């Protein structure tokens, strides 16, 4: 059984500490926006998304070819259509 609170903490941490400042901000803002709106399966899918390296995630987000097929699900749809606004 998944501990949802622990999973959310892990997701928020991993989305804010990626390695590149741009992806820290993009994924951190995305995760913070949706973390409490996602169901359990979506949270698992978000954790999987965070396992993808920054280059491929950046390319996927910007519509550039990735090194491999990224799963098509609610989370990837939300991420692909997320409008990040620089503050």
N, C-alpha and C positions, 0 to 999 in steps of 0.2 A: 504494500500500500504506500502510495506517495504522500509525503508530508508537504502539502501545498504551501504552507508558510515558509518552510525551508527552501522549497523550489523557487519561490518568488524572491527570496533573499539572494539565492545563488544567481538567478537570472539578472537581478538588478546589479549585483557586484560585477558579474562577467560582462554585462553590456556597457558598463562605465569604465572598465579597465581592460581595453582591447590591445593596446600597443601603438595605435595611431590616434592622434588627437581628434582627427576628423571622424573616425569610426566611434571613438568614445562618445563624442557629442551626439552623433546621429543615432546610434543604437541605444545610448543612455536615454535620450529624449523619447525615442520610439517606445522603449520598454516602460518608462515611467508613464507615458500616455495610456498604454493599453494593459498594463499588468493586472489591474483590478477589473478589467472588462472581459478578459479571456476565460474560457472554461478550462477544465483540467487538461483535456487533450491539446488545446491550443497552447497551454503553458509548456507541455512536453515538446510540442513542435517548435516553440520559441527557443527552448533549450537546445534542440537540434540545430536550429538556425545559427545559434551562437557558437556552435562547434565548427562552423565554416570559417575559413581564414578571411582576413580583412580584404584582401585583394578581390577574391571572388564575390564577397558580399557587396563590396563597393561597385564592382562591375554589374552584378545582378540589379542592384538598386538603380543604376544609371542606364540600364538597358544594353550593356555591353556583354559580349559573349563571355561565358564563364568556362572554366576548365572541365566542368562536369554539370550534369543536370541537377538543378535544385528543385526539390520536391514542391509540388503545387498544392498548397493548402491555404486555409484561412489566414494564417500568420504570414506566409510569404506574400499573399495578396495584399494584406494590410501594409506590410513593409514596403513592397514595391510601389504602392500608391501613397505612402506617407509623405506629407509635405513638410520637410524640415525647414524651419525658419531660423536663420542666424539672428541671435539677439545682440 
